[in-house]
Amino acid sequence: MSGEERYSDEPTRLAELVKVMFGDQALAYRSREATPSGRVRLLVGADSQDDCAVFGFSGEQQLVIGSDYVRGPKFRLYEYGLLGEYDLGYYLVAANVSDVAAMGAQPIGLLSVVRYPPEMSDSVFRQVMQGIRDACEAFGAPNVGGDIGGAERLILSATALGVCRPGGALLRSGAKTGDLVCLTAPTGMAGAAAAYFRSPRVCADIEQNYREELLSSWTRPLARTTEGVVLGNSGVVTSCQDTSDGLKATLESIAFSSGVGMTVFERELRIPEAVRKVCEYLNLEPLPVIMGDSVDFELVFTVSPVDCDRLRGEFERAGIDFHSIGVVVDGGEVVFEASSGKLSPLPGKAWRHTPESPPHH
């Protein structure tokens, strides 16, 4: 029957689904000027079905590599039926490419690991792979290979590849006293979305005016690749990190790695309207939401006030933006300055990577 689901074996899926989806990848790959003095070409891609991809490099450049695993069907919003397999594949790419962007590098490719259970049909498998493919296209990092095979449940992991100019990789450890602390865009959307969709209560105003914006922070997360390249090529950024562990955790990580302190100003923080509406409805304070463990993919970076205007001009020419939220200070303390002038620890709960709790019986 034509309407029946297919459950092909791994070789069949590679031949009939993956190879078709990634056909002529190497030919379609645009030779790109990845750095001012270097170019990258894809010589052998996923379309060839060889054991590895092959890139050709010319000129001076450095390779940036990062790997990340995502929770697959263990995402809470997936369990609620708000995310699909396509969204999981898309999220996998964004999470990995964001780390490359935070290093100031130009993404050039991605290796994905997709392990799936025997009960996953061909159509669902295709959705996962299509989500990966579409996100890779959106972020300019084609899926050039990896590993596909069986497992007890859906497991997703990836490795993102990027290049930067020699010595141009942005680290967490370079912030200097007097630098401005900057952010590519407001945070808190993913945290507000998680809080709202976990709630048993439904708000008509949020459903009508903010639901899609909130949900898209999980279904179509945005890795700041253009911003990362501009930051890396500028030569003036002293440190950088993405906010995938939350804004508070990111600020504390840069301060610790750099051996400095920071003062974050309440008057400089921007609260998205959707976040504010969710907080009002759920009786939450907005500041802990935008500073806490919201899984956003914005970039936090530091730059001297002298260089800030020139960097802002480069951002404007690229059609992007950033804003300052604080200043780097002596010492190792990261504090929050309220509009009243009162100093306190940063609000919110920083994300910590801890093992999952065993199930309760």
N, C-alpha and C positions, 0 to 999 in steps of 0.2 A: 504493500500500500504506500502511495506517495506521501501520505501524511504521517507515516511512522518516523520516529526519531532514529537516527543512525548512531551506532556506537563503534566507530572504526578503531582499529589498532593503531599503535604509534606510527609505524612506517606509512600507513595509508594517510593518516592525518598530515604527516610531513609532506607527502607527495601531492595530495589532492587539495589540502587547505593552505598549509604554510607556504609551500613553494609558489602556489598561485598568488597568494596574497602579497608576497615579497618578490614577485617576478621582475627581472631586469633592474634590480636594485642598484647594482654597481654602475650600470650605464646611466641611470637616472641621477646618480649622486653628483651634485655639482661640485667641481673642484673649487674650493673656497680659500680665500685669503684669511686664514685663521688668525694670523698675527701680522703686524706690519712687515715682517721679513720672512714669513713662512706660509706655505700652502699645504693643503691636505687633500688627498684623493682616496676614494674607496676602490681598491683593486679587486677584492674578492668579498662579496657580501652574502647575505642569507640566501639569496636566490641560487647560489651555486651548490648549496647543501654540502659544502666541504666542512672539515672539522673545525676550522677557525676562519674568521674574517681577516683580511689583509688590508692595511692602510699604507699608502705611500706618502712620505713626508719630504718636504724640501725646505731649506732655509732654517733659521734659528727659531726654535720653539721648545716648549716643555710640555710633557704629557701630564694631565691631571686625571686621576682615577678615583672613583668612589662607589661603594656598594651599600645597598639598603634592602631590607626585607620589609614587606608590609603584611598585615595580619590576614589578608584574604577574607574568607567568610567569617572571621572572628570580629570584623568591624561591627560595632553595635548597630549602626544605621543599615548595614546589610542585613543583619538579623531582623530588623524592623521592616524590611522590604523596601527601603528607600534608596538603596544602591543595588545595581545589578552587576553582573559579571563584566560587562563592558566598562563600567565605572571603576571596578577594581583594577583592571588592566591600565586604565588611564591614570589612576592615582599612583600606581607603581612607578610609572615613568616620571611623573611630576616630582615625586619624593626624591628620586635619584638625580634627576637633572638639576634640581634646586641646589644640591650640594656642590655640583660643578660650577653653577652660577655664583655661589657664595665664595668660590675661590678665584673669581674674576676671570674664568676661562670660557672659551667658546665651545659649546657642546659639539661633538663630531659623530657620536654614535652611542649605542646602548646594547648591552648583552642582557638577555632576559632568561630567567629560570621559571618555567611553568610546569609544575607537577600537579597532576589532576587525578581525582578518584575514578574508579572504573564506572561509576554510575553517571559520569558527566557525558552528555551526548555531544555529537559533533557540532550541533548548532550552538550550544552553550560554550564549548571550547572555542568556536569561531568568534563569539562575542568577546571573550577574554583577549584573544589575539588581535581583534580589530581595535579594541580599546588601546592596547599597547601601540599598535601601528599608527593610529590617529594621533595619539599624544606625541609620539616620536616625530611625526610630521609637523605638528604644531610647534614643537620646541627645537626643530632642526637637528635632531639626533636620531637618525634611522636605526631601527632594530636590526643589527647586522649579524645576530646569531645568539647563541646561548645553549640552553638545554631544555628539552621537552621530554616528559615521561610520566609514569604512573606514581601515585602516592596514596596515602590513606585519606587525604583531603586536599583541597586546592591550596597549593603553596606557591607564593609569588616572591621572587627576589630578582634583583638586577644589579648591573654594574654600568655606571655611566662613564663615558670617556670625553675628555675635553683637552684643549690646548691653550696655552697662554704664551706671552712673550717671555724670553729668558729672565728669570728673577721676578716675574710679574705676578706670581700666585699670591693671592691675598690670604693672610693668616689671621688667627685670632689674637696673636701675641704682640701686635705692633702699636696699639693705642698709646698716645702720649698725652701728658698733662696739657690741658688747654684745648685739645681737640674737641670738635663738636661731635655729638652722638646723633646719627641720622638714621632715618627709616624710610624705606621705599614707598610704603603705603600703610594705612592704619591696620592694626591687628584686631583679633577678637571674633571675627565672623565665624570661624570653624567652631570655636568654643561656645558661642551663642547658639549656633545651629544644633550642636550636640545637646546642650541644655534644653532647648525648646522641644526637639523631637523625642527626647527621653521623657518629657513631661506628659502625664496623661491628659492634661488640659489642652484645649485648642482655642486659639484666639482668631476671630473672624478677620480682624484688621491685618494681623500677621499673615494669615493664610492668603488673603487677597493681594497684599502689597509687598510682602517680603519673603514669602515661602521659597520662591525660586532662587532668589539671591542667596538666602541662607543655605539652601541645599547644594547650590553650585560650588560652594566652598569645599565640598566633599566630592561631588561628581565631576567637576572640572577645575581642580586646583590649578593655580597659575604659578609656574616656576619663572622667576624673574631673570630670564636668560639675557635679554637685551640690556637690562640694568647691570648685570654682572659683567658683561663684556666692556661696557662703558667704564665701570669702576676699575676693572683690571687694566685697561689701556690708558687710563688717566695718569697713572704714575704718582698720584697724590694721596690715595686712600691708604691709611695706616693699619686698618684691621677690618675684618668682615666676617659675618656668619649669618646663616639663615635662621628664621624663627620657628622652625619645625618643632622644637621642643618648648615653644612659648617665648614670649618677649622677655619675661623676667629671667628665665634660665639663660637666654642668649646674652643679655646684658651682664649677668653675673659671670658667665663663661669668658667673655672677652675681657672683663676687668681682671679676673683671676689669672688668665693666661698672660696678660700684659703687665701685671703687677701694679695696677692703678685702681683708683676708685672712680665712681661716676655719681653725678647728681642728675636725676630725671625730673623734669618740671611738669607739674600737672597742667599748667597753662599751655604747654606745647603738644599735649597728647590729643589726638583726634578720635572721637568715638563715632563709628558708622551709625547711621540712623537705624538700620535693621538691628544692630546690637543694642542700641538704646531701647528700642521698642520691646525686644525680648526681655531685657533686664527689668523694665517697668512692669511687664506682664507677670514675670516670675518672681518679682520682688528681690532682685539681685542687684548688688552694687556693680556698676559698669567697669570700674577700674580693675578689680580683680579678674574680670573676664578678659579684658584686652591685654592685661599683663601676665595672666596665668597660663595654664597649659593648653591654650588654644593652638591647634596644629595648623598654623598658617605658614606660608612659604615666602614671607617678606624677607628683605635683607636689612640687617643692621650693620652700619659701617661708621668708621670714624675718619675725620678729615680736619685739618687745621683751618681756622677761620680765614686765614690768608688765601687758601686754595679753594674755599667753598664756592665762591662766586663763579670761578672758572669752571668748576665741576658742574655747577647748576646750569651754566650755559651749554655744556656738552650734553647734559640730560635734555634740555629744551630742544636742542637740534635733533635729538633722537626721538622726540615726542613723548618723553617720559618725565617723571617728577620724583622728588623726595622732599622730606622735611626734617628739621632738627627737632629732637626731643630732649636733649640734655647736653652735658659737658663732662669731659674727663677731668678728674681732679687727683691730687696726691692722695696717697694712702690706698687701702684695699677695700674700702667700704662703698657699697652701692646703695644710695639713699634716694628717697622720693621727697621732693619739695612740693607741698601742697600750695594752692593759690594763696593761702593765708601766710605762707612763709615757714610753716612748721615742717620739720624734717622727721621722717620715719622710714622704716624698712619698706622696700618695694611691696606693693599689694599683690595679692594673688598667690597661687601655689605653683611653684616651678615643677615641671615634669621631671621625673626620675625614672631611669630605665631599671625596672625591677622585674624579677620573674613573676609570671602569672600565678595567682593563688590557685591551689588545688581545688577541684570542685567540692562543694559541700554535699554530704549524703544525709 
